[in-house]
Amino acid sequence: MRHFHIISRVAIYMLAIVLFIFGIFYFKYPHDMIVYVPVFLPFGIKWAYLLGSGFILVAVSYITNQYVKLTSYLLVVLLLFFILAFHVPNYMNAGDPDMRQMALINILKDTAILGFALHIAAGAHHQHFHLEEAD
């Protein structure tokens, strides 16, 4: 019999809802996101769709409890890339103090989500990357 901790599951579902809403936001308002893409990165607005898709896929994975370990690690990579490629350059190059503060808040927010995703991946010990019957 598998025993899931209710509080942990609620926390994961809450993160899934937040990620799903972020994903929808990236699809609904991609032109609002283009402001945050540094000029040295190619593909422009396609980043909004890529990130939105990633957030939605992770949310679906968390809600269905399928491939949680894999999607958590992919979310960590996605957020780390997002922090280093988007938020840090925006923080370093922002001329406006308000934009600099917003970039710092985004760095902290994504770092917190990254940490939670690592915690979820570590707790998904029953899900393996390879096909194996034993836990």
N, C-alpha and C positions, 0 to 999 in steps of 0.2 A: 504494500500500500504506500502510495506516495503522499507525503505530507508537505503541502505548500504553506509557507507562512503568509497569512492573510495580509499583513501590513506590507510585506515585501512585494506581493503581487499588486496591491493597490498602488504602491509607489511606481512600479513598472508600468502599470496601466496609465497612471497620470503622466509619466514621461511620454508614453506612446501617444496620448492625446495631444500633448504639447508639440511633439514632433510632427504629427499629422497636420495640425493647424499651421505650423511653420511651412510644411510642404505645400499645403493649399495656398498659403500666402505667396509663396515663391511663384506658383503658377498663375495666380490671379493678378499679381502686381509685379511682373518681371521687370518692368521699366523703372520701378522704384529701387530695385536691387542693383541696377547697372551703375548707379552712382558709387557703390562700394567696390566695384571691380577695378583694380589698378590698371593703368593703361598698358603696362608691360605684359599683361596676360592676354593671350589670344581668345577668340570665340565670344567675347562680350556677353551678350544676353543669354547665350546658351548655358552659362554657368548657373543662372537662376533655375532653369529647367532641370539641369543635372542635380543640383543640390535639393531642389524640391522633390524630385523623384527618389533620391536617396533617403530623405527624411520620411517620406510616405512608406517606402519599402521597409524601413526599420520599424516604423510604427505598426505596420501589419504583422511583421515578424513577432514583435513583442506581444501583440494582442492574441495572436494565434499560438504563441509559444512554440514556434517552429524556427529552426536555424538561429536561435537567439545568440548563441556564442559567436557564430560567424558574422551575423549582422552587427553585433555589438562591436566587434573588432573593426569591421568596415566603417562603422560610425566613428570610431576613435580616429581612424586614418583620415576620414573625410573632415572631421572637425579640426584635427591637427593641421591638415593642409589649409583649411579655411582660416584658421588663426594665423598661420605663418604667411599665407599668400594674400590674404585680404585685410584682416584686422591690424596686424602689426605694421604693414606699409601705410595703411590709413592713419594709424596712430602716429607714426614717425613723420609723415608728410603733411599732416593736417595743419593748415594755417589758422583756421578758426578754432578757438578754445572749445566751443561746443561740439564740434566734429571730433576733436581729439578726445574729449570726455566720452562721447558716444562710442568711439572705437575702443577705448579702454573698458567700458561696460560690456561691449560685445566680446572682447577677449576674456573677461572674467566669466561671462555667461557661458560661452562655449567651452571654457576650461572646466566649469562645474558640470556641464552636461557630459563632457569627455570623461571626467572622473566617475560619474554615475554609470556611464556605459562600460567602463573598465570593471566596475564593481559587479554589474550585471553579468558581464562575460565571465568573470571569475566564479560567479555563483551558478553558472549554467554548466556545472560539471557533468551532468547527465547527457549533455549534447556534445557529440564528438564530431570532428571534421571528417572522420573516416567511418565506414560502416562496420560497426562492432556491436555485438550483442551485450557484452559485459559493461556494467557501469563502472 
